[in-house]
Amino acid sequence: GKRIHEAIVRSFDEGDAPVKLIVTDSQSFHGTDFLQEPELKDLNAMFKEESWEELRWEDIKCRFCGSGVMIDADQVYDVDVRTMKWGF
């Protein structure tokens, strides 16, 4: 979460075009809901005040087809993926 905050704030501070951001979490790792961190809550509050797009997670279902290291044949299955896109 801190790196997301840093990247967005730095792009504004340096006068560059706002950074474009993509974050994915297909494994649902524990502790990845960093939108609850104070820096990102403050950033979202500023975005809301300025009527800009807020940082938010979006859940999507993707169909995966492929094989692994120890699997010869392709497998097809659905994967639940959390994504966060900002600046597009």
Salt bridges, closest charged atoms under 4 A:
GLU6 OE1 - ARG3 NH1 2.51
GLU6 OE2 - ARG10 NH2 2.99
ASP25 OD2 - ARG82 NH2 2.83
GLU58 OE1 - ARG56 NH1 3.93
ASP78 OD1 - ARG63 NE 2.88
ASP80 OD1 - LYS61 NZ 2.83
